[in-house]
Amino acid sequence: MIVQGVLLGVSLSFMIGPLLFSIIEAGIAHGFRAGFAVALGIWLSDVFYVVLVLSGVEVLAQLTAMPAFKVWSGIAGGALLVAFGLGSILKSGKKTDLSREETHTSKYAYQWSSYFLRGFLLNTINPFTVFFWVSIAGAVLIPNGWNRYEMLLFFAGMLGTLVVTDTLKAYGARQIRRFLTPEHTFWVQRGIGIILLVFGFALVIRVL
């Protein structure tokens, strides 16, 4: 069970999407703690869905069966991506002192909490996240007939792998940040902002 969870976690860690770019953008713009805060929000969202699965996959199935669930959740998720994309583009115009060490001031605490919220919302308000967890339950958990303990081992392997790989992504972004000039950071943030915009509009178009 743990091995299967680890293999799934590794596969998910290589997926290119808005979550990956959000971690990278935060890490490059404000350092490791910001990127880690985004990842922490994503993990908490995943734990939330794991709890739903353990409580009974019927909960998620009923959610996805609701009239217009995919459309309205897609619009909400797409709007969120567009908002974060615009935020990255607008913030890219502000000068950042890349040589300054991260501090524990209230300003940075607020900044990290906002990144945490970004990760949580991006992963939670996304129809494909819900369908992913329903698919995991239908294709892996139910056919194997695992009990609750065996499911916990599977999820521990998967989430543990995601924690490690996402932390490495945030750390890698911080290392890249050390070699960037303010101009480089400007274009990286603007580029990732545009990518998030594209993902947002694509999500809305896909569900309509």
Contacts in CASP RR format, 6 or more apart in sequence:
PFRMAT RR
TARGET T0000
AUTHOR 0000-0000-0000
METHOD contacts of the structure
MODEL  1
MIVQGVLLGVSLSFMIGPLLFSIIEAGIAHGFRAGFAVALGIWLSDVFYV
VLVLSGVEVLAQLTAMPAFKVWSGIAGGALLVAFGLGSILKSGKKTDLSR
EETHTSKYAYQWSSYFLRGFLLNTINPFTVFFWVSIAGAVLIPNGWNRYE
MLLFFAGMLGTLVVTDTLKAYGARQIRRFLTPEHTFWVQRGIGIILLVFG
FALVIRVL
1 146 0 8 1.000
1 150 0 8 1.000
1 151 0 8 1.000
1 153 0 8 1.000
1 154 0 8 1.000
2 153 0 8 1.000
2 154 0 8 1.000
2 156 0 8 1.000
2 157 0 8 1.000
4 140 0 8 1.000
4 154 0 8 1.000
5 154 0 8 1.000
5 155 0 8 1.000
5 157 0 8 1.000
5 158 0 8 1.000
5 161 0 8 1.000
6 157 0 8 1.000
6 158 0 8 1.000
6 160 0 8 1.000
6 161 0 8 1.000
8 136 0 8 1.000
8 140 0 8 1.000
8 158 0 8 1.000
8 161 0 8 1.000
9 157 0 8 1.000
9 158 0 8 1.000
9 160 0 8 1.000
9 161 0 8 1.000
9 162 0 8 1.000
9 165 0 8 1.000
10 161 0 8 1.000
10 165 0 8 1.000
12 158 0 8 1.000
12 162 0 8 1.000
13 161 0 8 1.000
13 162 0 8 1.000
13 165 0 8 1.000
13 166 0 8 1.000
17 199 0 8 1.000
18 81 0 8 1.000
18 84 0 8 1.000
18 122 0 8 1.000
18 195 0 8 1.000
18 196 0 8 1.000
18 199 0 8 1.000
18 200 0 8 1.000
19 38 0 8 1.000
19 42 0 8 1.000
19 119 0 8 1.000
19 122 0 8 1.000
19 123 0 8 1.000
20 169 0 8 1.000
21 192 0 8 1.000
21 193 0 8 1.000
21 195 0 8 1.000
21 196 0 8 1.000
21 199 0 8 1.000
22 38 0 8 1.000
22 84 0 8 1.000
22 118 0 8 1.000
22 119 0 8 1.000
22 122 0 8 1.000
22 192 0 8 1.000
22 196 0 8 1.000
23 35 0 8 1.000
23 38 0 8 1.000
23 39 0 8 1.000
23 42 0 8 1.000
23 166 0 8 1.000
23 169 0 8 1.000
23 170 0 8 1.000
23 173 0 8 1.000
24 169 0 8 1.000
24 173 0 8 1.000
24 192 0 8 1.000
25 88 0 8 1.000
25 173 0 8 1.000
25 188 0 8 1.000
25 189 0 8 1.000
25 192 0 8 1.000
25 193 0 8 1.000
26 34 0 8 1.000
26 35 0 8 1.000
26 37 0 8 1.000
26 38 0 8 1.000
26 115 0 8 1.000
26 118 0 8 1.000
26 170 0 8 1.000
26 173 0 8 1.000
27 34 0 8 1.000
27 35 0 8 1.000
27 170 0 8 1.000
27 173 0 8 1.000
27 174 0 8 1.000
27 177 0 8 1.000
28 173 0 8 1.000
28 174 0 8 1.000
28 176 0 8 1.000
28 177 0 8 1.000
28 180 0 8 1.000
28 185 0 8 1.000
28 188 0 8 1.000
28 189 0 8 1.000
29 88 0 8 1.000
29 91 0 8 1.000
29 96 0 8 1.000
29 177 0 8 1.000
29 185 0 8 1.000
29 189 0 8 1.000
30 96 0 8 1.000
30 102 0 8 1.000
30 108 0 8 1.000
30 111 0 8 1.000
30 112 0 8 1.000
30 115 0 8 1.000
31 102 0 8 1.000
31 170 0 8 1.000
31 173 0 8 1.000
31 174 0 8 1.000
31 177 0 8 1.000
32 102 0 8 1.000
32 170 0 8 1.000
32 171 0 8 1.000
32 173 0 8 1.000
32 174 0 8 1.000
33 102 0 8 1.000
33 108 0 8 1.000
33 112 0 8 1.000
34 111 0 8 1.000
34 112 0 8 1.000
34 115 0 8 1.000
34 170 0 8 1.000
35 115 0 8 1.000
35 169 0 8 1.000
35 170 0 8 1.000
35 173 0 8 1.000
35 174 0 8 1.000
36 167 0 8 1.000
36 170 0 8 1.000
37 112 0 8 1.000
37 113 0 8 1.000
37 115 0 8 1.000
37 116 0 8 1.000
38 115 0 8 1.000
38 116 0 8 1.000
38 118 0 8 1.000
38 119 0 8 1.000
38 170 0 8 1.000
39 119 0 8 1.000
39 163 0 8 1.000
39 166 0 8 1.000
39 167 0 8 1.000
39 169 0 8 1.000
39 170 0 8 1.000
40 116 0 8 1.000
40 119 0 8 1.000
41 116 0 8 1.000
41 117 0 8 1.000
41 118 0 8 1.000
41 119 0 8 1.000
41 120 0 8 1.000
41 123 0 8 1.000
42 119 0 8 1.000
42 120 0 8 1.000
42 122 0 8 1.000
42 123 0 8 1.000
42 162 0 8 1.000
42 166 0 8 1.000
43 159 0 8 1.000
43 162 0 8 1.000
43 163 0 8 1.000
43 166 0 8 1.000
44 120 0 8 1.000
45 119 0 8 1.000
45 120 0 8 1.000
45 123 0 8 1.000
45 124 0 8 1.000
45 129 0 8 1.000
46 123 0 8 1.000
46 159 0 8 1.000
46 162 0 8 1.000
47 159 0 8 1.000
48 124 0 8 1.000
49 60 0 8 1.000
49 129 0 8 1.000
49 130 0 8 1.000
49 133 0 8 1.000
50 133 0 8 1.000
50 155 0 8 1.000
50 159 0 8 1.000
52 59 0 8 1.000
52 60 0 8 1.000
52 133 0 8 1.000
53 60 0 8 1.000
53 133 0 8 1.000
53 136 0 8 1.000
53 137 0 8 1.000
53 141 0 8 1.000
53 151 0 8 1.000
53 155 0 8 1.000
54 148 0 8 1.000
54 151 0 8 1.000
54 152 0 8 1.000
56 137 0 8 1.000
57 134 0 8 1.000
57 137 0 8 1.000
57 138 0 8 1.000
57 141 0 8 1.000
57 142 0 8 1.000
60 130 0 8 1.000
60 133 0 8 1.000
60 134 0 8 1.000
60 137 0 8 1.000
61 134 0 8 1.000
63 69 0 8 1.000
63 130 0 8 1.000
64 70 0 8 1.000
64 127 0 8 1.000
64 130 0 8 1.000
64 131 0 8 1.000
64 134 0 8 1.000
69 127 0 8 1.000
70 127 0 8 1.000
70 207 0 8 1.000
71 207 0 8 1.000
71 208 0 8 1.000
73 125 0 8 1.000
73 126 0 8 1.000
73 127 0 8 1.000
73 130 0 8 1.000
73 207 0 8 1.000
74 126 0 8 1.000
74 127 0 8 1.000
74 203 0 8 1.000
74 204 0 8 1.000
74 206 0 8 1.000
74 207 0 8 1.000
75 204 0 8 1.000
75 207 0 8 1.000
75 208 0 8 1.000
76 125 0 8 1.000
77 122 0 8 1.000
77 125 0 8 1.000
77 126 0 8 1.000
77 127 0 8 1.000
77 200 0 8 1.000
77 203 0 8 1.000
78 199 0 8 1.000
78 200 0 8 1.000
78 201 0 8 1.000
78 203 0 8 1.000
78 204 0 8 1.000
79 200 0 8 1.000
79 204 0 8 1.000
80 121 0 8 1.000
80 122 0 8 1.000
80 125 0 8 1.000
80 200 0 8 1.000
81 122 0 8 1.000
81 196 0 8 1.000
81 197 0 8 1.000
81 199 0 8 1.000
81 200 0 8 1.000
81 203 0 8 1.000
82 196 0 8 1.000
82 197 0 8 1.000
82 200 0 8 1.000
82 201 0 8 1.000
84 118 0 8 1.000
84 122 0 8 1.000
84 193 0 8 1.000
84 196 0 8 1.000
85 192 0 8 1.000
85 193 0 8 1.000
85 194 0 8 1.000
85 196 0 8 1.000
85 197 0 8 1.000
86 193 0 8 1.000
86 197 0 8 1.000
87 193 0 8 1.000
88 189 0 8 1.000
88 190 0 8 1.000
88 191 0 8 1.000
88 192 0 8 1.000
88 193 0 8 1.000
88 196 0 8 1.000
89 189 0 8 1.000
89 190 0 8 1.000
89 191 0 8 1.000
89 193 0 8 1.000
89 194 0 8 1.000
89 197 0 8 1.000
91 189 0 8 1.000
92 185 0 8 1.000
92 186 0 8 1.000
92 187 0 8 1.000
92 188 0 8 1.000
92 189 0 8 1.000
92 190 0 8 1.000
92 191 0 8 1.000
92 193 0 8 1.000
93 186 0 8 1.000
93 189 0 8 1.000
93 190 0 8 1.000
95 182 0 8 1.000
96 182 0 8 1.000
96 185 0 8 1.000
98 177 0 8 1.000
98 178 0 8 1.000
98 180 0 8 1.000
98 181 0 8 1.000
98 182 0 8 1.000
98 185 0 8 1.000
102 108 0 8 1.000
123 129 0 8 1.000
126 203 0 8 1.000
127 207 0 8 1.000
140 154 0 8 1.000
141 151 0 8 1.000
141 154 0 8 1.000
144 150 0 8 1.000
146 154 0 8 1.000
177 185 0 8 1.000
180 188 0 8 1.000
END
